[in-house]
Amino acid sequence: MILALDIGASSFKWTLQDPTKTSQTQFFSQDFHGPRPSPKALFQDIREAVSGAPFEDLRICVPGPVRDGVLRRSLNLGWYDVSLSQWTQDIFHREPTVVMSDVEATLACAQEELGQAENVLALVLGTGLGVGALIDGQRYAGKIHGHISSPAGKACGCGLDDCLEGRVGWRGMVNAARELGLTVKNGRELSKQAKLGSEEAQGLLLETGDLIAEACLLWVERLQTPVKIWLAGGPSADTYLRMGVSRTLHPMKVCFSSEPRYAGLRGLLSLSS
């Protein structure tokens, strides 16, 4: 049995998969409430969520660069030099077989959905923004990123006062919505208001899509090779955000993950044991 964990800055997602019964795989998500959790508190919550289910293969992705099982830094989680292997050993009495960034896991999902031959610029939208690329079958995570200056950017933990990630992730969108007078607690409420006809919410999400698309043009120019644009993560499921991205990038090839919220988990499950 495989336990796959996608740890985000505002929630964690998980699944237990029997490799012989992949069609029966179910995905689950649990939001954080209150302050950002410590590693100990988070893994204890995960243990409770999986209810002691047995597993032999543990796979984890996290929002930040990973080296030798250590999350080097995660600005949105507020974690630095956290040994994920140590915590899984303490909580689950087992070391993970895979530990990688959420961008790397999502790139694996893009390979599964689009095929090995595609050159892809992949964006992972969540609390923040992750960016990676698939070029000639190779995954590139961390070479390009969402911490770039933008006229519409906002202050960010990276130190920039005009950071694109500070505006286009769920956290930035919610803050922008509140500045417009909208009452929303999270990104899902913002998306719901747009669906219910709020012109302010619709306009904000369309503008967010435009900003993401304009950044894509910059990243494509830096890659110096034709690519397909592929988006994953919860915000990319929003209809108005998708419209903004697509209208700005037309006629470039733009596609969206078939299960945007669980792309990281699907990427982890696609990896060989």
N, C-alpha and C positions, 0 to 999 in steps of 0.2 A: 504494500500500500504506500502511495506517495502522499505526503503532506506538503502542499505548496502554500507559501505565505507571501503576500504582497503587502509590505508595510509602507503606509503613506504617512503624510504629515497630519491628516485629519481623520484617518480611519485605517483599519487593516482589513484585508480580504484574504480568504483562505478557501481551500478545497481539499478534500481527501479523494484520491482517485485510485481505483483498482485498474491497473494497466490492461487487464483482460476484459474490462467492462467500461471502456471510455465513453460510450454513449450515455451512460447513467451518471456522469459527472455533474455535480451541482456546485455552484459558486455561492459564497456567503460574504457579507460585508458587515462590519461593526464600526460605528462612528466613535470617535473619542469625545468625551464630555469633560468639561473643565480644562485645566491646564494641560500642556503637552506632557505625555507620560514619560517616566523614566524607563530605561531598558528593562529593569526588573519588573516594574508594574505592567509594562506592555506584554512581556512574555508570560506573565502570570495570567493576564486577561486572555491571551491566546490559548493557554492550557485549559482554561475554563471553557472557552468557546468550542474547542474540539472535544470536550467531555471525555478525555482520557482514551480516545479512539486509538487503536494500535496502528503504527506505521513503521516502515523500515527505511524509507527514503525521505529526507527532509530537504526542501528547496526553498530558498528565501531570496526576495529582491527588495531593495531599499532605495529611498530617494537620495542618492549621493554616491560618490566614487568608493569602490571597495578594493582592498588589496589584502590578500592572504587572510580572508575571513574577517577583516576589520573594516568597519564603515569609517572612512577617514573624516568625513564631515557631512552633515546634513543641516543646511541653514534653516530649513522649515521645521525640522524636528528639534533642532537645538542640540544635536548629538555630535560629539567629536571623538574620534579614535575609540570607537566602541567595538569590542570584540564580540561579534555575534556568535561565534563558535563557543565562546566561554559561557554566554547566557543560555544558549540552547543546551549545553552540557549540564548547566546548573538546574534548569527547569525541566528539560525533557530527558536528561541523561543520554543525550545523543548529539553528535556533531553533524552539521548539515553536509550534504553531498554537493550542494551548489549554493554559493552566496554571490550575488551580483547586483549591479545597480538596476533600478527599474527601467532605465533606458535600454540597457543590454537585454533584459528580459523581453521588453516590448519589441526590440529589433528581431528577436527570435520569433515572436508572434508574426511580425511582418513577413519574415521569410516563409513561415508556414502558410500564410494567407495568399501571398503574392508570388511565391516561387523563388528559388535560388538565383535565377537569372536576372531578376529585376534590380536596377539601381534605384535606391529609395532614400528620400529625406524623410525621417520619421520624427513626429512631434508627439510628446507625451504630456497631455494637459491634465493637471490635477490641482492641488493647492498652489503649485508653482508651474514651471514649464521645463521639460527636459527635451533635449534634441540629440538625435543620433543619425547615422547614415549607414546604408548598406551599399557598398561599392564593390562590384565584381565578386560578390559572395562573401565579402569580409565585413564584419561589424565594426563600426567606429562610434564609440560612446565617449563623451568627454572632450573630443576634439573641437566640437562646436557646442554652444550652450545658449540658454535663454537670457543670460545676464549681459544684455547689450543696451546701450543708451537708445532711448526713443523719445521723440517730442511729447508723446502721450504717456511716457513711463512714470512710475511712482517710486518712492523710497523703498529700498529693499535691504534685506540683511546682508547682501553682498557688499554694501557700501555705496552703491550708486543711488543718487537721488532721482534719477530718471530711468530706472531699470524697466525693460519690457516685461520681465517676469512679474514685477511688482504690480502690473496692471492686468495681464491677461490670464493669470491663474484664477482659480475660484476665489481665493482670498482677495485678490485685487479687484475682481469683478464685483464682489459683495461690497467692498468699500466704496467703489465707484457708484454702485446702486444707492447706497445710503446717502451719498453726496447729492444724488438726484431726488432724495426724499422718499425713496422706496423703503418699505419695511421688510427686510429679508434677513434670515438668520444664516443661510448658507446658499450655495450655488443651486441646489435643487429647487429651493423656493424661488430664486430668481428666474430659473427656466420655467417653472410652473406659472409664474405671473405673466411671462411672455406668451405662453400658450393660451392663457385666459384672456389675452387681448391688451395687456398693458403696453402702450406705445413706448413708454420710457424704457421698459425692460427689453422690448424687441430692439429698439434703437441701440441700446447699450451692447447687446449681444452681437448685433450686426457690426457695430464699430469694432468690437473685440475681434471678430473674424477678419475684418479688414486689416487690423494691426498685425495679427498673426501672419496673414498672407504677405503683407509688405516685408516682414522679417524673413519669410521663406524665400522671397526673391533675392534678398541679400545673401542668405546661406547658399542658395543654388549658385549664385555668381562665384562664391568662394570655392565651392566644390569643383567648378570648371568641368562638369560633365552633366549630360542630360539625366534627370531623375524624375521619378514619380513622387508626388507628395502624398504622404500617408499619415493620418491623424488617429490617435488613440487617447484613452483617458476619459473620465466622466464628462467633462465639459464638451468634448467633441461630439457627444450624442445630441447636443442641442440643435434644433432645426435652424434657428436664426444665426447661431454662430457658424454653422455649416454654410449657410447662404452667403454670409460675409466672406468666408474664406474662398468659396468657389467663384463668386462674382469677380473678386479681385485677381485671382490667379487664372481665370479663363484666358486662353484655351489650354493651359497646362493640365496635365493629368493629375487629378486630385481624387483620393479615395479615403475611406474611413473604415476603421476596424469593424468587423462584423459584431464583435462584443466589446465595445470601447472601454467599458468600465473594468473588464476582467482580462484585458490584453496581457498584462504582466503575468497573471496566473497561467494563461494559455501558453505564453512563451516559455515559462518554467517547465510546464508539462511536456512541451514539444522536444525538450532536450533529451539526448540519449542518457541512459543511466550510467 
